[in-house]
């Protein structure tokens, strides 16, 4: 089993994104630091547009993630509704 991870800048917009990720990925480990938040998960991590929209209270385009993204590790599979990180076997 390998971990995937994604790290975001710490700012007002990413708070809602991180809350949505934590709700949708109960096995994720959230590591908050002063300037960034790193999220590790075993095998895969799913980021759902609908969950982020619910937390933010507005429409959200998953492409907006890239503005706040610092780094990530894993294979990316991205649609209009989900951003998935995983390790392909």
FENTANOR-V446122 format. One record per pair of residues at least 12 apart in sequence whose ideal C-beta (glycine too) atoms are under 8 Angstrom apart, sorted by the first residue. I is the first residue (numbers start at 1). J is the second residue. D is the distance in whole Angstrom. If there is no record, write none. Layout:
i	j	d
I	J	D
I	J	D
This chain:
i	j	d
1	42	5
1	43	6
2	42	8
2	43	7
2	87	5
3	40	5
3	41	6
3	42	6
3	43	8
3	73	8
4	40	7
4	41	6
4	43	7
4	44	6
4	45	5
4	72	8
4	73	6
4	74	3
4	85	4
4	86	6
4	87	6
5	38	6
5	39	6
5	40	5
5	41	7
5	45	8
5	71	8
5	72	7
5	73	5
5	74	7
5	85	8
6	21	8
6	38	8
6	39	5
6	45	7
6	47	8
6	69	7
6	71	8
6	72	4
6	73	8
6	85	6
7	36	5
7	37	7
7	38	4
7	39	7
7	69	7
7	70	4
7	71	5
7	72	7
8	36	6
8	37	5
8	39	8
8	65	8
8	68	5
8	69	6
8	70	6
9	35	7
9	36	6
9	68	5
9	69	8
9	70	6
10	32	7
10	33	8
10	34	7
10	35	6
10	36	6
10	37	6
11	68	7
13	56	8
13	64	8
13	68	6
14	37	7
14	68	5
16	52	6
16	55	4
16	56	4
17	47	7
17	52	6
17	55	8
17	65	7
17	68	7
18	30	7
18	37	5
18	39	7
19	55	5
20	47	7
20	48	7
20	51	4
20	52	5
20	54	7
20	55	5
21	39	6
21	45	7
21	47	6
21	51	8
22	39	8
23	51	6
24	46	6
24	47	7
24	48	5
24	51	5
25	39	8
25	41	5
25	45	6
25	46	6
27	41	6
27	42	6
28	40	7
28	41	4
28	45	6
29	41	7
36	70	6
41	85	8
43	86	6
43	87	6
44	74	8
44	84	6
44	85	6
44	86	4
44	87	8
45	74	7
45	84	7
45	85	5
45	86	8
46	82	6
46	83	7
46	84	5
46	85	8
47	62	7
47	65	7
47	82	7
47	83	4
47	84	8
48	81	7
48	82	6
49	61	8
49	62	5
49	80	7
49	81	5
49	82	7
50	81	7
62	78	7
62	79	8
62	80	7
62	81	8
62	82	8
62	83	5
65	83	6
72	85	6
73	85	8
74	86	6
74	87	6
75	87	6
75	88	5
